[in-house]
Amino acid sequence: MKILIKDTTREERIEIIRRSLDCGGGGCENCSSCALGGGDP
């Protein structure tokens, strides 16, 4: 599935990034700087 920037809102793009980086640890809000870099995407 292609997702183009022109077809998404900023909020939708943030959610796409959050889902793609989700490690199962409860989301970036509770991140303790894991191997994915931690913090806000």
Phi and psi restraints in degrees (range 20) as a CNS / XPLOR table:
assign (resid 1 and name C) (resid 2 and name N)
       (resid 2 and name CA) (resid 2 and name C) 1.0 -90.5 20.0 2
assign (resid 2 and name N) (resid 2 and name CA)
       (resid 2 and name C) (resid 3 and name N) 1.0 136.8 20.0 2
assign (resid 2 and name C) (resid 3 and name N)
       (resid 3 and name CA) (resid 3 and name C) 1.0 -124.6 20.0 2
assign (resid 3 and name N) (resid 3 and name CA)
       (resid 3 and name C) (resid 4 and name N) 1.0 112.1 20.0 2
assign (resid 3 and name C) (resid 4 and name N)
       (resid 4 and name CA) (resid 4 and name C) 1.0 -95.4 20.0 2
assign (resid 4 and name N) (resid 4 and name CA)
       (resid 4 and name C) (resid 5 and name N) 1.0 142.2 20.0 2
assign (resid 4 and name C) (resid 5 and name N)
       (resid 5 and name CA) (resid 5 and name C) 1.0 -55.6 20.0 2
assign (resid 5 and name N) (resid 5 and name CA)
       (resid 5 and name C) (resid 6 and name N) 1.0 -40.8 20.0 2
assign (resid 5 and name C) (resid 6 and name N)
       (resid 6 and name CA) (resid 6 and name C) 1.0 -65.7 20.0 2
assign (resid 6 and name N) (resid 6 and name CA)
       (resid 6 and name C) (resid 7 and name N) 1.0 -17.1 20.0 2
assign (resid 6 and name C) (resid 7 and name N)
       (resid 7 and name CA) (resid 7 and name C) 1.0 -103.2 20.0 2
assign (resid 7 and name N) (resid 7 and name CA)
       (resid 7 and name C) (resid 8 and name N) 1.0 7.4 20.0 2
assign (resid 7 and name C) (resid 8 and name N)
       (resid 8 and name CA) (resid 8 and name C) 1.0 -131.6 20.0 2
assign (resid 8 and name N) (resid 8 and name CA)
       (resid 8 and name C) (resid 9 and name N) 1.0 156.6 20.0 2
assign (resid 8 and name C) (resid 9 and name N)
       (resid 9 and name CA) (resid 9 and name C) 1.0 -88.9 20.0 2
assign (resid 9 and name N) (resid 9 and name CA)
       (resid 9 and name C) (resid 10 and name N) 1.0 166.9 20.0 2
assign (resid 9 and name C) (resid 10 and name N)
       (resid 10 and name CA) (resid 10 and name C) 1.0 -58.1 20.0 2
assign (resid 10 and name N) (resid 10 and name CA)
       (resid 10 and name C) (resid 11 and name N) 1.0 -42.9 20.0 2
assign (resid 10 and name C) (resid 11 and name N)
       (resid 11 and name CA) (resid 11 and name C) 1.0 -63.2 20.0 2
assign (resid 11 and name N) (resid 11 and name CA)
       (resid 11 and name C) (resid 12 and name N) 1.0 -40.2 20.0 2
assign (resid 11 and name C) (resid 12 and name N)
       (resid 12 and name CA) (resid 12 and name C) 1.0 -64.8 20.0 2
assign (resid 12 and name N) (resid 12 and name CA)
       (resid 12 and name C) (resid 13 and name N) 1.0 -39.7 20.0 2
assign (resid 12 and name C) (resid 13 and name N)
       (resid 13 and name CA) (resid 13 and name C) 1.0 -66.0 20.0 2
assign (resid 13 and name N) (resid 13 and name CA)
       (resid 13 and name C) (resid 14 and name N) 1.0 -39.4 20.0 2
assign (resid 13 and name C) (resid 14 and name N)
       (resid 14 and name CA) (resid 14 and name C) 1.0 -61.8 20.0 2
assign (resid 14 and name N) (resid 14 and name CA)
       (resid 14 and name C) (resid 15 and name N) 1.0 -43.1 20.0 2
assign (resid 14 and name C) (resid 15 and name N)
       (resid 15 and name CA) (resid 15 and name C) 1.0 -65.1 20.0 2
assign (resid 15 and name N) (resid 15 and name CA)
       (resid 15 and name C) (resid 16 and name N) 1.0 -38.6 20.0 2
assign (resid 15 and name C) (resid 16 and name N)
       (resid 16 and name CA) (resid 16 and name C) 1.0 -61.4 20.0 2
assign (resid 16 and name N) (resid 16 and name CA)
       (resid 16 and name C) (resid 17 and name N) 1.0 -43.8 20.0 2
assign (resid 16 and name C) (resid 17 and name N)
       (resid 17 and name CA) (resid 17 and name C) 1.0 -65.7 20.0 2
assign (resid 17 and name N) (resid 17 and name CA)
       (resid 17 and name C) (resid 18 and name N) 1.0 -45.4 20.0 2
assign (resid 17 and name C) (resid 18 and name N)
       (resid 18 and name CA) (resid 18 and name C) 1.0 -57.0 20.0 2
assign (resid 18 and name N) (resid 18 and name CA)
       (resid 18 and name C) (resid 19 and name N) 1.0 -45.3 20.0 2
assign (resid 18 and name C) (resid 19 and name N)
       (resid 19 and name CA) (resid 19 and name C) 1.0 -65.5 20.0 2
assign (resid 19 and name N) (resid 19 and name CA)
       (resid 19 and name C) (resid 20 and name N) 1.0 -38.7 20.0 2
assign (resid 19 and name C) (resid 20 and name N)
       (resid 20 and name CA) (resid 20 and name C) 1.0 -71.6 20.0 2
assign (resid 20 and name N) (resid 20 and name CA)
       (resid 20 and name C) (resid 21 and name N) 1.0 -26.5 20.0 2
assign (resid 20 and name C) (resid 21 and name N)
       (resid 21 and name CA) (resid 21 and name C) 1.0 -98.7 20.0 2
assign (resid 21 and name N) (resid 21 and name CA)
       (resid 21 and name C) (resid 22 and name N) 1.0 1.2 20.0 2
assign (resid 21 and name C) (resid 22 and name N)
       (resid 22 and name CA) (resid 22 and name C) 1.0 -62.2 20.0 2
assign (resid 22 and name N) (resid 22 and name CA)
       (resid 22 and name C) (resid 23 and name N) 1.0 120.2 20.0 2
assign (resid 22 and name C) (resid 23 and name N)
       (resid 23 and name CA) (resid 23 and name C) 1.0 -97.0 20.0 2
assign (resid 23 and name N) (resid 23 and name CA)
       (resid 23 and name C) (resid 24 and name N) 1.0 -0.3 20.0 2
assign (resid 23 and name C) (resid 24 and name N)
       (resid 24 and name CA) (resid 24 and name C) 1.0 88.2 20.0 2
assign (resid 24 and name N) (resid 24 and name CA)
       (resid 24 and name C) (resid 25 and name N) 1.0 4.8 20.0 2
assign (resid 24 and name C) (resid 25 and name N)
       (resid 25 and name CA) (resid 25 and name C) 1.0 -90.9 20.0 2
assign (resid 25 and name N) (resid 25 and name CA)
       (resid 25 and name C) (resid 26 and name N) 1.0 13.3 20.0 2
assign (resid 25 and name C) (resid 26 and name N)
       (resid 26 and name CA) (resid 26 and name C) 1.0 101.9 20.0 2
assign (resid 26 and name N) (resid 26 and name CA)
       (resid 26 and name C) (resid 27 and name N) 1.0 4.7 20.0 2
assign (resid 26 and name C) (resid 27 and name N)
       (resid 27 and name CA) (resid 27 and name C) 1.0 96.7 20.0 2
assign (resid 27 and name N) (resid 27 and name CA)
       (resid 27 and name C) (resid 28 and name N) 1.0 168.6 20.0 2
assign (resid 27 and name C) (resid 28 and name N)
       (resid 28 and name CA) (resid 28 and name C) 1.0 -66.4 20.0 2
assign (resid 28 and name N) (resid 28 and name CA)
       (resid 28 and name C) (resid 29 and name N) 1.0 -24.5 20.0 2
assign (resid 28 and name C) (resid 29 and name N)
       (resid 29 and name CA) (resid 29 and name C) 1.0 -62.6 20.0 2
assign (resid 29 and name N) (resid 29 and name CA)
       (resid 29 and name C) (resid 30 and name N) 1.0 -31.1 20.0 2
assign (resid 29 and name C) (resid 30 and name N)
       (resid 30 and name CA) (resid 30 and name C) 1.0 -105.4 20.0 2
assign (resid 30 and name N) (resid 30 and name CA)
       (resid 30 and name C) (resid 31 and name N) 1.0 20.5 20.0 2
assign (resid 30 and name C) (resid 31 and name N)
       (resid 31 and name CA) (resid 31 and name C) 1.0 -73.6 20.0 2
assign (resid 31 and name N) (resid 31 and name CA)
       (resid 31 and name C) (resid 32 and name N) 1.0 142.1 20.0 2
assign (resid 31 and name C) (resid 32 and name N)
       (resid 32 and name CA) (resid 32 and name C) 1.0 -117.3 20.0 2
assign (resid 32 and name N) (resid 32 and name CA)
       (resid 32 and name C) (resid 33 and name N) 1.0 40.0 20.0 2
assign (resid 32 and name C) (resid 33 and name N)
       (resid 33 and name CA) (resid 33 and name C) 1.0 58.3 20.0 2
assign (resid 33 and name N) (resid 33 and name CA)
       (resid 33 and name C) (resid 34 and name N) 1.0 63.1 20.0 2
assign (resid 33 and name C) (resid 34 and name N)
       (resid 34 and name CA) (resid 34 and name C) 1.0 -74.3 20.0 2
assign (resid 34 and name N) (resid 34 and name CA)
       (resid 34 and name C) (resid 35 and name N) 1.0 -171.1 20.0 2
assign (resid 34 and name C) (resid 35 and name N)
       (resid 35 and name CA) (resid 35 and name C) 1.0 -63.0 20.0 2
assign (resid 35 and name N) (resid 35 and name CA)
       (resid 35 and name C) (resid 36 and name N) 1.0 -17.4 20.0 2
assign (resid 35 and name C) (resid 36 and name N)
       (resid 36 and name CA) (resid 36 and name C) 1.0 -82.5 20.0 2
assign (resid 36 and name N) (resid 36 and name CA)
       (resid 36 and name C) (resid 37 and name N) 1.0 -1.3 20.0 2
assign (resid 36 and name C) (resid 37 and name N)
       (resid 37 and name CA) (resid 37 and name C) 1.0 109.1 20.0 2
assign (resid 37 and name N) (resid 37 and name CA)
       (resid 37 and name C) (resid 38 and name N) 1.0 -27.2 20.0 2
assign (resid 37 and name C) (resid 38 and name N)
       (resid 38 and name CA) (resid 38 and name C) 1.0 67.4 20.0 2
assign (resid 38 and name N) (resid 38 and name CA)
       (resid 38 and name C) (resid 39 and name N) 1.0 167.9 20.0 2
assign (resid 38 and name C) (resid 39 and name N)
       (resid 39 and name CA) (resid 39 and name C) 1.0 85.0 20.0 2
assign (resid 39 and name N) (resid 39 and name CA)
       (resid 39 and name C) (resid 40 and name N) 1.0 -164.6 20.0 2
assign (resid 39 and name C) (resid 40 and name N)
       (resid 40 and name CA) (resid 40 and name C) 1.0 -85.2 20.0 2
assign (resid 40 and name N) (resid 40 and name CA)
       (resid 40 and name C) (resid 41 and name N) 1.0 126.2 20.0 2
